[in-house]
Each structure stands twice: as structure tokens, then as C-alpha cells.
Amino acid sequence: MYYYTNQTNRIDFTRSNLSWGGDSKGMLNYQKDDDKNDNHTVGLAQAVLAGNMYVEKDLLKQPPYLFQVAGSIKEQNIFRSFIPNRVKRKLPDLTKKKLTDDTHGKRLFEEFGLNVIREKATPVSTFDEIKANFVENRFSAKVMTAIGEKNVCLEFPVNHINIKHETMQWQVETGPILFPVMGRKKSLFDYLPCFVHFNSFETMDIFLDYPFRYRSADLQNKGVLPNVPCNIKLFA
């Protein structure tokens, strides 16, 4: 049994949500480097297959696409990723021209809310501490890193964690989370949904543009960023 005296606060992802007429969960905190007091909090909803709303039949939109909302009170963004279609049939012109149909950093909803609920949490930093909390499996992480000239802080739930008893190793595999990419416009929503992997507290590997890499095909290393320097805090 481990007893911890260094408890801190973290986001409770099981109860926090963002809403635009419905609820989902996920959170990112974005801090501009040129103003330490300017914290811009952005939420990321879970990805779902888009549906035709409030109809009696044909609930799934055709062609099918993943639908994911990200947003702050001032600006929202929708990621739409069309599913690769292996059925030989005529598709709408939209999918012939492109495989995504995203919006770009503007207010999309008259009512948009971020409901961030915090809870007490315990920092864990050793294999034994991770092992002691493994069965309960309520891990989350906070990552501080630099993107260009900007500092960012990412906070997200851990969906999958592995431990290897023989060698006292551990590894986190989770996502999607929003990861800032400093693009040509350098606007707020130069973000890509991505997966992250890490097995230390100093670096992480990033797979940009979850899940199909439609948006990141032209990025360096085809959107895979290994060994990104960062400071990772793991909570249980």
C-alpha cells in the first residue's frame, strides 16, 4: 500500500465535458508564450461517426465520416475525416476532391460550453507507483512542451497503459488529443488530432492526424514525430 502526501488537482475527464447541444469529453490547455497570463483552454470531443439526426431510418450519414468537435468559448473547429471506401459505387463530388471537410477557427455555434471539473490526484513517477495504481486504471497526463516559439500544456486522459513486471517498464498509448502545429497562418486552430506514446517523462512520440493522416501527408516524416522533448507528469 502506498500513501501519498503530495496530492494535486487534475481534470476529471469522466465528468468534464464540452457541449454544443450535446456532451463529450477531452481537454487541452493552450498558453501563448508571449503572455504568460493568457491561458486559452480548448476542449476536444470524442470522435464519432456522423449521423443523420432525429430520423426514423438511415441513421448513418453516407458516405460515412468521423466527426470531432474542438473548441473554446470564442472559436470552434470541426474535423471531418471521410472513411476510406472500398465499395465500388459513385461517391459525392466532395469525396472525389478531398478526404476531409474541416472548418477553420471561427465561431460555429451560438451556444458552446466548456464544463471543466477538477479532482484531487496523486502524481506518480516510478514503476512501483504506477504498478500500485494499475488495477484502478484512472491515469491521466499533463505534458509541457514548446512548439516553435510557443509553450503549450496538454492535459488528457490515458486510454491505454502497459507494464512489464520483469523489467519494470511501462508505456502509455493514448489519444486522440489535439496537438498544436504552427502552420502558415499561425492561427489558434493550427491543430491536428493525434495519438501520443511515451515510456519516460522526458520525451514522447506523436502520430499526427488521427486516424488516417489525410491532413499530415505533407508534414515532415509523414506526420510521425519521434522523441519530442517535453516534461510529462502522470497522475493516478
NUDO-848182 format. One record per residue (C-alpha): residue in three letters; z, x, y. Coordinates in pm, whole numbers, plus 32768, in hexadecimal, padded with zeros to 4 digits. Example, Ala and Ser with C-alpha at 12.3 -4.5 7.8 and 13.67 -1.06 7.14 Angstrom:
// residues 2
<rec res="ALA" Z="830C" X="84CE" Y="7E3E"/>
<rec res="SER" Z="82CA" X="8557" Y="7F96"/>
This chain:
// residues 236
<rec res="MET" Z="8000" X="8000" Y="8000"/>
<rec res="TYR" Z="7FA0" X="8083" Y="8157"/>
<rec res="TYR" Z="8064" X="8030" Y="8290"/>
<rec res="TYR" Z="7FAF" X="8057" Y="83DC"/>
<rec res="THR" Z="804A" X="8072" Y="8533"/>
<rec res="ASN" Z="7F0A" X="80B3" Y="85FC"/>
<rec res="GLN" Z="7E77" X="7F56" Y="85FE"/>
<rec res="THR" Z="7D70" X="7EFE" Y="8702"/>
<rec res="ASN" Z="7C8F" X="7DD8" Y="875C"/>
<rec res="ARG" Z="7B36" X="7D93" Y="86D1"/>
<rec res="ILE" Z="7A40" X="7C72" Y="86D3"/>
<rec res="ASP" Z="7A85" X="7B6D" Y="85C9"/>
<rec res="PHE" Z="7921" X="7B35" Y="8550"/>
<rec res="THR" Z="7983" X="7A18" Y="846A"/>
<rec res="ARG" Z="79EC" X="7941" Y="8593"/>
<rec res="SER" Z="7922" X="79CD" Y="86B8"/>
<rec res="ASN" Z="77D3" X="792B" Y="86FC"/>
<rec res="LEU" Z="76B7" X="7905" Y="87EE"/>
<rec res="SER" Z="7624" X="77AD" Y="882C"/>
<rec res="TRP" Z="74EB" X="7711" Y="88B9"/>
<rec res="GLY" Z="751D" X="75BF" Y="8819"/>
<rec res="GLY" Z="7599" X="7663" Y="86D8"/>
<rec res="ASP" Z="767E" X="777F" Y="866C"/>
<rec res="SER" Z="764E" X="78CF" Y="85CB"/>
<rec res="LYS" Z="76F5" X="7A21" Y="85D8"/>
<rec res="GLY" Z="76C3" X="7B8E" Y="8631"/>
<rec res="MET" Z="771C" X="7C58" Y="8763"/>
<rec res="LEU" Z="76AA" X="7D84" Y="882A"/>
<rec res="ASN" Z="774D" X="7E1C" Y="895F"/>
<rec res="TYR" Z="765E" X="7ED3" Y="8A47"/>
<rec res="GLN" Z="76E4" X="7FB6" Y="8B58"/>
<rec res="LYS" Z="7607" X="804A" Y="8C63"/>
<rec res="ASP" Z="7644" X="81BA" Y="8C95"/>
<rec res="ASP" Z="761C" X="81B2" Y="8E0F"/>
<rec res="ASP" Z="7737" X="80B4" Y="8E3E"/>
<rec res="LYS" Z="7861" X="80D4" Y="8D56"/>
<rec res="ASN" Z="78E4" X="7F7F" Y="8DC0"/>
<rec res="ASP" Z="77A1" X="7EC7" Y="8D72"/>
<rec res="ASN" Z="77CD" X="7E4A" Y="8C0E"/>
<rec res="HIS" Z="76B8" X="7D63" Y="8B9C"/>
<rec res="THR" Z="770F" X="7CB3" Y="8A59"/>
<rec res="VAL" Z="75F0" X="7C3B" Y="8980"/>
<rec res="GLY" Z="7611" X="7B68" Y="8846"/>
<rec res="LEU" Z="7528" X="7B6F" Y="8719"/>
<rec res="ALA" Z="7507" X="7A3D" Y="863B"/>
<rec res="GLN" Z="74C4" X="7A53" Y="84C8"/>
<rec res="ALA" Z="7357" X="7A45" Y="845D"/>
<rec res="VAL" Z="72DD" X="7905" Y="83BA"/>
<rec res="LEU" Z="718D" X="787A" Y="8353"/>
<rec res="ALA" Z="7117" X="7793" Y="8469"/>
<rec res="GLY" Z="7112" X="7621" Y="841C"/>
<rec res="ASN" Z="707F" X="74E3" Y="84A9"/>
<rec res="MET" Z="71AE" X="743A" Y="8540"/>
<rec res="TYR" Z="7224" X="72D9" Y="84F6"/>
<rec res="VAL" Z="7104" X="726C" Y="8418"/>
<rec res="GLU" Z="7113" X="71BB" Y="82C8"/>
<rec res="LYS" Z="702C" X="72A9" Y="820F"/>
<rec res="ASP" Z="6F75" X="73F7" Y="8239"/>
<rec res="LEU" Z="70B1" X="749D" Y="82BA"/>
<rec res="LEU" Z="7024" X="7600" Y="82A8"/>
<rec res="LYS" Z="6F34" X="766B" Y="83B9"/>
<rec res="GLN" Z="6DDE" X="76E2" Y="8345"/>
<rec res="PRO" Z="6D8A" X="77FA" Y="8348"/>
<rec res="PRO" Z="6EF5" X="7861" Y="830D"/>
<rec res="TYR" Z="6F9E" X="7954" Y="83FB"/>
<rec res="LEU" Z="70F6" X="79E9" Y="842D"/>
<rec res="PHE" Z="71A0" X="796A" Y="8566"/>
<rec res="GLN" Z="72B8" X="7A2A" Y="8612"/>
<rec res="VAL" Z="7357" X="79F1" Y="8765"/>
<rec res="ALA" Z="73F5" X="7AFF" Y="883C"/>
<rec res="GLY" Z="7488" X="7AC3" Y="898F"/>
<rec res="SER" Z="757D" X="7AE1" Y="8AAA"/>
<rec res="ILE" Z="75D9" X="79D4" Y="8BA5"/>
<rec res="LYS" Z="74C4" X="7A4B" Y="8C90"/>
<rec res="GLU" Z="73AC" X="7AA3" Y="8B9D"/>
<rec res="GLN" Z="7347" X="7A41" Y="8A3E"/>
<rec res="ASN" Z="7246" X="7ABC" Y="8949"/>
<rec res="ILE" Z="71AC" X="7A2A" Y="880D"/>
<rec res="PHE" Z="7126" X="7B08" Y="86F7"/>
<rec res="ARG" Z="701E" X="7A5C" Y="8623"/>
<rec res="SER" Z="6F9E" X="7B20" Y="84F7"/>
<rec res="PHE" Z="6E93" X="7A7C" Y="8422"/>
<rec res="ILE" Z="6EC3" X="7AA1" Y="82AB"/>
<rec res="PRO" Z="6DB3" X="7B66" Y="81F4"/>
<rec res="ASN" Z="6CD7" X="7A5E" Y="8157"/>
<rec res="ARG" Z="6C45" X="7AA5" Y="8001"/>
<rec res="VAL" Z="6BAE" X="794C" Y="7FD8"/>
<rec res="LYS" Z="6A3C" X="7944" Y="8025"/>
<rec res="ARG" Z="6A1C" X="782F" Y="8123"/>
<rec res="LYS" Z="69B6" X="7807" Y="828A"/>
<rec res="LEU" Z="6AC8" X="7868" Y="8380"/>
<rec res="PRO" Z="6AEE" X="7805" Y="84EE"/>
<rec res="ASP" Z="6A4A" X="78E9" Y="85EC"/>
<rec res="LEU" Z="6BA1" X="7967" Y="8657"/>
<rec res="THR" Z="6BE0" X="7A22" Y="8513"/>
<rec res="LYS" Z="6A7F" X="7AAC" Y="850A"/>
<rec res="LYS" Z="6ABC" X="7B54" Y="8659"/>
<rec res="LYS" Z="6C23" X="7BCB" Y="8629"/>
<rec res="LEU" Z="6D47" X="7BBE" Y="853B"/>
<rec res="THR" Z="6E55" X="7B7D" Y="863E"/>
<rec res="ASP" Z="6E80" X="7A81" Y="8755"/>
<rec res="ASP" Z="6FAB" X="7AFD" Y="881B"/>
<rec res="THR" Z="7027" X="7A96" Y="896F"/>
<rec res="HIS" Z="7086" X="7BA4" Y="8A66"/>
<rec res="GLY" Z="71C6" X="7BA6" Y="8B31"/>
<rec res="LYS" Z="71D9" X="7A65" Y="8BFB"/>
<rec res="ARG" Z="72B3" X="7930" Y="8C01"/>
<rec res="LEU" Z="7238" X="784E" Y="8AEA"/>
<rec res="PHE" Z="734D" X="774C" Y="8AC8"/>
<rec res="GLU" Z="73F7" X="7671" Y="8BCB"/>
<rec res="GLU" Z="7538" X="768E" Y="8B03"/>
<rec res="PHE" Z="758D" X="77D2" Y="8A53"/>
<rec res="GLY" Z="76E6" X="7846" Y="89EF"/>
<rec res="LEU" Z="7795" X="7976" Y="8961"/>
<rec res="ASN" Z="78E2" X="792A" Y="88BD"/>
<rec res="VAL" Z="7988" X="7A79" Y="8872"/>
<rec res="ILE" Z="7ACF" X="7A63" Y="87B1"/>
<rec res="ARG" Z="7B9D" X="7B9C" Y="8777"/>
<rec res="GLU" Z="7C9E" X="7BEC" Y="866F"/>
<rec res="LYS" Z="7D8C" X="7D03" Y="8612"/>
<rec res="ALA" Z="7CEA" X="7E0F" Y="853C"/>
<rec res="THR" Z="7D44" X="7F58" Y="8499"/>
<rec res="PRO" Z="7C72" X="8092" Y="84CF"/>
<rec res="VAL" Z="7C1E" X="813F" Y="8386"/>
<rec res="SER" Z="7BA5" X="82A6" Y="837B"/>
<rec res="THR" Z="7BE2" X="832D" Y="821B"/>
<rec res="PHE" Z="7B65" X="82DB" Y="80C0"/>
<rec res="ASP" Z="7CC2" X="826E" Y="8052"/>
<rec res="GLU" Z="7CDD" X="817B" Y="8176"/>
<rec res="ILE" Z="7B85" X="80EA" Y="812E"/>
<rec res="LYS" Z="7BE0" X="80C9" Y="7FBE"/>
<rec res="ALA" Z="7D28" X="801B" Y="8012"/>
<rec res="ASN" Z="7C6C" X="7F11" Y="80D7"/>
<rec res="PHE" Z="7B3B" X="7EFD" Y="7FF5"/>
<rec res="VAL" Z="7B98" X="7DC2" Y="7F34"/>
<rec res="GLU" Z="7BD9" X="7CF8" Y="806E"/>
<rec res="ASN" Z="7A86" X="7D70" Y="80F6"/>
<rec res="ARG" Z="7AA6" X="7D0B" Y="8261"/>
<rec res="PHE" Z="7A19" X="7E47" Y="82FA"/>
<rec res="SER" Z="796F" X="7E5F" Y="844A"/>
<rec res="ALA" Z="78F7" X="7F84" Y="8519"/>
<rec res="LYS" Z="78D6" X="7FF6" Y="8680"/>
<rec res="VAL" Z="77D5" X="8101" Y="86D3"/>
<rec res="MET" Z="77B7" X="81C4" Y="8818"/>
<rec res="THR" Z="7674" X="8281" Y="8851"/>
<rec res="ALA" Z="757D" X="82E6" Y="8961"/>
<rec res="ILE" Z="741B" X="8260" Y="8985"/>
<rec res="GLY" Z="7361" X="832E" Y="8A85"/>
<rec res="GLU" Z="7442" X="8335" Y="8BB7"/>
<rec res="LYS" Z="7504" X="81FF" Y="8B52"/>
<rec res="ASN" Z="7645" X="81E0" Y="8A89"/>
<rec res="VAL" Z="765D" X="80BB" Y="899C"/>
<rec res="CYS" Z="7771" X="8025" Y="88CA"/>
<rec res="LEU" Z="7711" X="7F5C" Y="8796"/>
<rec res="GLU" Z="780C" X="7E84" Y="86DD"/>
<rec res="PHE" Z="77A6" X="7DD4" Y="859E"/>
<rec res="PRO" Z="7823" X="7D54" Y="844D"/>
<rec res="VAL" Z="77FA" X="7E2C" Y="8316"/>
<rec res="ASN" Z="7733" X="7D62" Y="8218"/>
<rec res="HIS" Z="7734" X="7E66" Y="8102"/>
<rec res="ILE" Z="7813" X="7F91" Y="80B9"/>
<rec res="ASN" Z="781A" X="8070" Y="7F82"/>
<rec res="ILE" Z="7923" X="8161" Y="7F04"/>
<rec res="LYS" Z="7910" X="8269" Y="7DF3"/>
<rec res="HIS" Z="7A67" X="82B9" Y="7D65"/>
<rec res="GLU" Z="7A09" X="83FD" Y="7CB0"/>
<rec res="THR" Z="7991" X="84AF" Y="7DEA"/>
<rec res="MET" Z="7A55" X="83E6" Y="7EEF"/>
<rec res="GLN" Z="7914" X="8382" Y="7FA3"/>
<rec res="TRP" Z="78C3" X="8244" Y="8061"/>
<rec res="GLN" Z="778D" X="81B2" Y="8104"/>
<rec res="VAL" Z="7744" X="808B" Y="81E9"/>
<rec res="GLU" Z="75FB" X="7FCD" Y="81E0"/>
<rec res="THR" Z="75E4" X="7EAD" Y="82D4"/>
<rec res="GLY" Z="7515" X="7DE6" Y="83C9"/>
<rec res="PRO" Z="7457" X="7D60" Y="846F"/>
<rec res="ILE" Z="74EF" X="7DD0" Y="85B6"/>
<rec res="LEU" Z="7448" X="7DFE" Y="8707"/>
<rec res="PHE" Z="73F9" X="7F66" Y="8759"/>
<rec res="PRO" Z="7383" X="7FC4" Y="88B9"/>
<rec res="VAL" Z="7233" X="8071" Y="88D2"/>
<rec res="MET" Z="71DD" X="80F8" Y="8A28"/>
<rec res="GLY" Z="7075" X="8082" Y="8A4D"/>
<rec res="ARG" Z="6F75" X="808B" Y="8B62"/>
<rec res="LYS" Z="7012" X="7F76" Y="8C33"/>
<rec res="LYS" Z="717A" X="7FEE" Y="8BFE"/>
<rec res="SER" Z="71ED" X="7E85" Y="8C18"/>
<rec res="LEU" Z="731E" X="7DE9" Y="8B78"/>
<rec res="PHE" Z="7269" X="7D6F" Y="8A45"/>
<rec res="ASP" Z="71CD" X="7EB2" Y="89CC"/>
<rec res="TYR" Z="7284" X="7E69" Y="8887"/>
<rec res="LEU" Z="721F" X="7E5C" Y="871D"/>
<rec res="PRO" Z="72DB" X="7DB5" Y="8601"/>
<rec res="CYS" Z="732A" X="7EC3" Y="8503"/>
<rec res="PHE" Z="73F2" X="7F33" Y="83D6"/>
<rec res="VAL" Z="74E9" X="8053" Y="83E9"/>
<rec res="HIS" Z="7574" X="813A" Y="82DB"/>
<rec res="PHE" Z="7692" X="8232" Y="82FF"/>
<rec res="ASN" Z="7784" X="82F3" Y="8221"/>
<rec res="SER" Z="7836" X="83BA" Y="832D"/>
<rec res="PHE" Z="78C2" X="8375" Y="8486"/>
<rec res="GLU" Z="77D4" X="845D" Y="8543"/>
<rec res="THR" Z="7670" X="83F0" Y="84EC"/>
<rec res="MET" Z="75AD" X="82C1" Y="8473"/>
<rec res="ASP" Z="7450" X="8278" Y="83F0"/>
<rec res="ILE" Z="7393" X="8159" Y="8491"/>
<rec res="PHE" Z="7277" X="8089" Y="8405"/>
<rec res="LEU" Z="71E3" X="7FE8" Y="853A"/>
<rec res="ASP" Z="713A" X="7E94" Y="8543"/>
<rec res="TYR" Z="71DD" X="7DD4" Y="8428"/>
<rec res="PRO" Z="7148" X="7D6D" Y="833C"/>
<rec res="PHE" Z="6FD1" X="7DB7" Y="8345"/>
<rec res="ARG" Z="6FA1" X="7EC9" Y="844F"/>
<rec res="TYR" Z="6E9B" X="7DFC" Y="8505"/>
<rec res="ARG" Z="6F1A" X="7E6F" Y="8658"/>
<rec res="SER" Z="6F6C" X="7FD9" Y="8608"/>
<rec res="ALA" Z="6E29" X="804E" Y="8564"/>
<rec res="ASP" Z="6DD8" X="812B" Y="868E"/>
<rec res="LEU" Z="6F35" X="81BF" Y="86AF"/>
<rec res="GLN" Z="6F90" X="831E" Y="8643"/>
<rec res="ASN" Z="6FC3" X="8340" Y="84C9"/>
<rec res="LYS" Z="6F3E" X="81DD" Y="84A6"/>
<rec res="GLY" Z="7081" X="814F" Y="8529"/>
<rec res="VAL" Z="7173" X="8210" Y="844A"/>
<rec res="LEU" Z="7271" X="82DC" Y="850F"/>
<rec res="PRO" Z="7344" X="83C5" Y="8434"/>
<rec res="ASN" Z="7487" X="8472" Y="8498"/>
<rec res="VAL" Z="74B3" X="83CC" Y="85EA"/>
<rec res="PRO" Z="75E4" X="846F" Y="8694"/>
<rec res="CYS" Z="76F5" X="8372" Y="86DF"/>
<rec res="ASN" Z="7868" X="8327" Y="86D0"/>
<rec res="ILE" Z="78B8" X="8222" Y="85C7"/>
<rec res="LYS" Z="79FE" X="8162" Y="85A6"/>
<rec res="LEU" Z="7A38" X="8096" Y="846B"/>
<rec res="PHE" Z="7B30" X="7F75" Y="8465"/>
<rec res="ALA" Z="7BD1" X="7EA8" Y="8350"/>
